[in-house]
């Protein structure tokens, strides 16, 4: 439900991290609950910079 809701949001005039959040919600480590407090940094390094949308 969260992915479906996030995918329908349209915000104009400001950058958002919705594409990043949608990507995170599909990550196997995240979905399996095997992440740590260091996971977000490792994830960003693996995927590159956070992609912002509008």
C-alpha positions as CSV (number, residue, x, y, z in Angstrom):
1,X,0.0,0.0,0.0
2,X,2.8,2.4,0.8
3,X,4.5,2.0,-2.5
4,X,1.3,2.4,-4.4
5,X,0.5,5.6,-2.4
6,X,4.0,7.1,-2.8
7,X,3.9,6.4,-6.6
8,X,0.7,8.5,-7.0
9,X,2.0,11.6,-5.2
10,X,2.8,14.6,-7.4
11,X,4.4,17.6,-5.8
12,X,5.3,20.6,-7.9
13,X,7.8,23.3,-7.2
14,X,9.9,21.4,-4.6
15,X,12.2,18.4,-4.9
16,X,11.3,15.3,-3.0
17,X,12.9,12.0,-2.2
18,X,9.9,9.9,-3.2
19,X,11.9,8.1,-6.0
20,X,14.5,7.2,-3.3
21,X,11.8,6.0,-0.9
22,X,10.2,3.8,-3.6
23,X,13.6,2.3,-4.3
24,X,14.2,1.6,-0.6
25,X,10.8,-0.1,-0.3
26,X,12.0,-2.6,-3.0
27,X,15.4,-3.3,-1.5
28,X,15.8,-6.9,-0.3
29,X,17.8,-6.1,2.8
30,X,15.3,-3.5,3.9
31,X,12.3,-5.8,3.2
32,X,14.0,-8.7,5.1
33,X,14.6,-6.4,8.1
34,X,18.3,-7.1,8.0
35,X,19.4,-3.5,8.0
36,X,21.4,-1.6,10.6
37,X,21.9,2.0,11.5
38,X,24.8,2.0,9.0
39,X,22.6,0.6,6.2
40,X,21.4,3.9,4.8
41,X,24.9,5.1,4.1
42,X,25.9,1.8,2.6
43,X,22.7,1.8,0.5
44,X,23.4,5.3,-0.8
45,X,27.0,4.4,-1.7
46,X,25.8,1.3,-3.5
47,X,23.0,3.1,-5.4
48,X,24.7,6.5,-5.8
49,X,23.3,9.8,-4.7
50,X,19.7,10.1,-3.7
51,X,17.6,10.7,-6.7
52,X,15.2,13.6,-6.2
53,X,11.9,14.0,-8.1
54,X,9.4,16.8,-8.3
